[in-house]
C-alpha cells in the first residue's frame, strides 16, 4: 500500500438518453481506433462537410464515462453533435450575429488565442521531440542512481494509544511482522506489514519523514500520525534507488522541457515588443519607463 497523498458535455450527456434514435439518423462507422484512410466526409449540413477527423477531435473532450462506450455507439452521438453545431452556425449567420460588436469581439479573441497557441506549439515542438527527451534522459538519468530508497514494514492502528501499545510490545522483544499480522488494520497486514522498497516522494510527508529518519533494524519509538491513522514503522534496509527507465520518467522530462521552452519563448517575444505599464485606473505608471 502506498500512502500518497463545444454544445459540449451537457448536450452530449443528454443525447445519451436516446442513442438508438441517433443511430438511426447517423452512419455507423468502423471503430474509431481503426480510422479510415483519407479522412472521409461522414455528414454534411447545407454543404458544410463534417470529416472523420472532426469527430475524432470531439472524442478527445468527452467525459470519462463516455470513453468506455463501444465506438459504434459513440460515433453517431458525436456526429449528431457536429450536425447540431453546424445547424446552429447556419442559424446564427442567417441572423447576422457575427456582425454584433460583442460577438465579433469574442470571435476575434478566440481566434487570437488559437493563433497564440499555434505559435507556442510551433516553437516548442523541437524542444519536446523524442530525440530531445532521449538526450535529457541521458544527461540527467542514464547511468546515475535513482533517489534513495528504504525497505520498510509498518503497522497501522486506529488510535495513538493502540499504536503506543504495539511499541510497548516491540520494546519487550515482540516480533514486528507477527504484530503486524495480528493488529494492523492495513490491507497488507497479512504479509507482516511489508511495504517493499520505496523513495521518499512515494509516501505522504509525515510517514516518509519518520521512515527515512530510521536506521536499518530500528522502528519508530513514538506513533506516527497520517490521514490514514497511526503508524509504527520498521526500517529493514536502505539503498540508492535503481536508475529509472526512460518509460517511467519521459512524461516528467517532456513537461520540464515544455515548461522551459515556453518560458524561453515568452522571454523572446516580450524582448521584441514595446511594453508600457499603467495603473489599474488607467493612469500612467509611477515607474514611467516602458516595461520589458
C-alpha positions in Angstrom: 0.0 0.0 0.0 1.3 3.5 -0.9 0.3 6.4 1.4 0.3 9.0 -1.3 -1.2 11.8 -0.9 -18.3 22.5 -27.7 -22.5 22.1 -27.2 -20.5 20.1 -25.4 -20.8 18.0 -22.3 -24.4 19.0 -21.3 -25.8 18.3 -24.7 -23.7 15.2 -25.2 -24.9 13.7 -21.9 -28.5 14.5 -22.8 -28.1 12.7 -26.1 -27.2 9.5 -24.3 -30.8 9.2 -23.3 -31.7 8.1 -26.9 -28.7 6.5 -28.6 -30.9 4.3 -30.7 -32.7 7.2 -32.3 -29.4 8.9 -33.0 -28.0 5.7 -34.5 -30.9 5.7 -37.0 -30.1 9.2 -38.3 -26.3 8.9 -38.5 -24.0 6.4 -40.1 -22.3 3.7 -38.1 -18.5 3.6 -38.9 -15.7 1.4 -38.3 -14.3 1.7 -34.8 -12.6 5.0 -34.0 -9.4 3.1 -33.2 -9.2 2.0 -36.8 -9.6 5.3 -38.6 -10.4 5.0 -42.3 -7.8 6.4 -44.8 -8.3 9.8 -46.4 -10.3 11.5 -43.7 -13.7 10.8 -45.3 -16.8 13.1 -45.1 -19.2 11.5 -42.6 -22.0 14.1 -42.9 -22.8 17.5 -44.3 -25.0 20.4 -43.4 -26.0 22.8 -46.1 -22.9 21.7 -47.9 -20.6 22.2 -44.9 -18.7 18.9 -44.7 -18.1 17.1 -41.4 -15.0 14.9 -41.6 -14.0 11.8 -39.7 -11.2 13.9 -38.1 -13.7 16.4 -36.7 -15.4 13.5 -34.9 -12.1 12.2 -33.7 -11.2 15.7 -32.3 -14.6 15.8 -30.4 -13.8 12.4 -28.9 -10.8 13.9 -27.1 -13.1 16.1 -25.0 -15.9 13.7 -23.9 -16.5 12.8 -20.3 -14.6 9.8 -18.9 -17.6 7.6 -18.6 -18.4 8.1 -22.3 -14.9 7.0 -23.3 -15.9 3.5 -22.3 -18.7 3.3 -24.8 -18.2 1.0 -27.9 -17.1 3.0 -30.9 -20.2 2.1 -32.9 -22.4 3.6 -30.2 -20.3 6.7 -29.5 -19.6 7.6 -33.2 -23.3 8.5 -34.1 -23.6 10.6 -30.9 -20.5 12.6 -31.9 -21.7 13.0 -35.5 -25.0 14.2 -34.2 -23.3 16.8 -32.1 -21.3 18.0 -35.1 -24.6 18.3 -37.0 -26.1 20.3 -34.2 -23.2 22.7 -34.2 -23.3 23.3 -37.9 -27.0 23.9 -37.8 -26.5 26.4 -35.1 -23.8 28.1 -37.2 -26.2 28.3 -40.1 -28.9 29.9 -38.0 -26.5 32.4 -36.3 -25.1 33.5 -39.7 -28.7 33.8 -41.1 -29.4 36.3 -38.3 -26.1 38.1 -38.9 -24.9 37.6 -35.3 -21.3 37.7 -36.5 -21.9 41.4 -37.1 -22.9 42.1 -33.5 -20.0 44.0 -31.9 -19.8 41.9 -28.8 -19.9 38.6 -30.8 -17.3 39.9 -33.3 -15.0 40.8 -30.4 -15.5 37.4 -28.8 -14.8 35.7 -32.1 -11.6 37.8 -32.6 -10.5 37.0 -29.1 -11.0 33.2 -29.7 -9.1 33.4 -33.0 -6.2 35.3 -31.3 -6.0 32.6 -28.6 -5.8 29.9 -31.3 -3.0 31.9 -33.0 -1.1 32.4 -29.8 -1.3 28.7 -29.0 -0.2 27.8 -32.5 2.9 30.0 -32.2 3.8 28.4 -28.9 3.3 24.8 -30.2 5.4 25.6 -33.3 8.3 26.9 -31.2 8.3 24.3 -28.5 7.8 21.2 -30.8 11.5 20.6 -31.2 12.1 21.0 -27.5 9.9 18.1 -26.6 10.7 15.8 -29.6 11.6 12.2 -28.8 15.3 13.0 -29.6 15.2 15.9 -27.1 13.6 13.7 -24.4 16.2 11.0 -25.0 19.0 13.5 -24.8 17.7 14.9 -21.5 17.3 11.3 -20.1 20.9 10.5 -21.0 22.1 13.7 -19.3 20.1 13.6 -16.1 19.2 9.9 -15.5 21.2 7.3 -17.6 24.0 5.7 -15.5 23.0 7.5 -12.4 21.3 6.1 -9.3 17.8 7.0 -8.6 16.6 8.6 -5.3 17.4 7.0 -2.0 15.0 4.2 -1.0 14.3 2.2 2.1 12.7 -1.2 2.7 10.2 -0.9 5.5 7.3 -2.6 7.3 4.6 -0.8 9.2 1.7 -1.5 11.5 -1.4 0.7 11.1 -3.7 1.4 14.0 -6.8 3.4 14.6 -5.7 5.3 17.7 -2.5 6.7 19.2 -3.0 4.5 22.3 -3.2 1.4 20.2 0.0 2.3 18.4 1.8 3.0 21.6 0.7 -0.4 22.9 2.3 -2.0 19.9 5.5 -0.1 20.5 5.5 -1.2 24.1 5.3 -4.8 23.0 8.2 -4.3 20.5 10.2 -2.8 23.3 9.7 -6.1 25.2 11.0 -8.1 22.2 7.9 -8.9 20.2 8.3 -9.7 16.6 7.3 -6.9 14.3 5.8 -9.0 11.4 3.8 -11.1 13.9 2.3 -8.0 15.5 1.5 -6.6 12.0 -0.4 -9.7 11.1 -2.3 -9.6 14.4 -3.0 -5.9 15.0 -2.6 -3.9 11.8 -5.7 -2.6 10.0 -3.8 -2.1 6.8 -4.8 -4.3 3.8 -1.2 -5.5 3.6 -1.2 -6.8 7.2 -1.2 -10.4 6.1 2.3 -10.1 4.7 3.6 -8.8 8.0 3.2 -5.1 7.0 5.9 -5.3 4.3 5.9 -2.3 2.1 8.9 -3.1 -0.1 11.4 -0.6 -1.4 10.2 3.0 -1.9 11.6 6.5 -2.2 10.6 9.4 0.0 8.3 11.1 -2.5 6.2 7.9 -2.8 4.7 8.3 0.7 2.8 11.1 2.5 5.3 13.5 4.2 4.8 12.6 7.8 5.2 8.9 7.1 8.2 9.4 4.8 10.0 11.7 7.2 9.7 9.2 10.1 10.6 6.2 7.9 13.7 7.8 6.4 15.0 9.0 9.8 15.3 5.4 10.9 18.5 3.3 10.8 18.2 -0.2 9.4 16.7 -2.5 12.0 15.2 0.3 14.0 11.5 1.1 14.5 9.7 4.3 15.5 9.6 4.7 19.2 6.6 7.1 19.1 3.4 6.7 17.0 3.4 8.5 13.6 0.1 10.1 12.5 -1.1 10.4 9.0 -4.6 10.8 7.4 -4.7 7.0 7.3 -4.3 6.5 11.1 -1.4 5.9 13.5 1.7 4.0 12.3 4.6 2.1 13.8 7.3 1.8 11.2 10.3 -0.6 10.9 13.2 0.2 8.6 14.7 -3.0 7.2 17.3 -1.6 4.8 18.5 1.4 2.8 19.9 1.8 -0.7 20.4 4.1 -3.6 17.4 3.6 -5.9 17.9 2.0 -9.3 18.2 4.1 -12.4 14.7 4.9 -13.6 13.7 3.6 -17.0 13.0 6.1 -19.8 9.4 5.0 -19.9 9.0 5.8 -16.2 10.2 9.4 -16.5 9.6 10.5 -20.1 6.4 12.4 -19.3 8.1 14.2 -16.5 11.0 15.1 -18.8 8.6 16.2 -21.5 6.8 18.5 -19.1 10.0 20.0 -17.8 11.3 20.6 -21.4 7.9 22.1 -22.4 7.9 24.5 -19.4 11.4 25.6 -20.1 10.6 26.1 -23.8 7.5 28.1 -23.1 9.4 30.4 -20.7 12.1 30.9 -23.3 9.6 31.6 -26.0 7.7 34.2 -23.8 11.0 35.9 -22.9 11.9 36.1 -26.6 8.7 37.6 -27.8 8.5 40.1 -24.9 12.0 41.2 -25.7 10.9 42.1 -29.2 8.0 44.3 -28.3 7.5 47.7 -26.5 5.5 47.3 -23.3 4.1 50.3 -21.3 2.6 49.8 -17.9 -0.4 51.7 -16.4 -2.1 51.7 -13.1 -5.4 49.8 -12.6 -7.3 53.1 -13.2 -5.6 53.7 -16.5 -3.3 56.5 -15.2 0.4 56.5 -16.0 2.5 54.0 -14.0 4.8 55.6 -11.4 7.7 53.7 -13.0 7.3 55.8 -16.0 9.6 53.9 -18.3 8.2 51.2 -20.6 8.5 47.7 -19.2 10.3 44.9 -20.9 
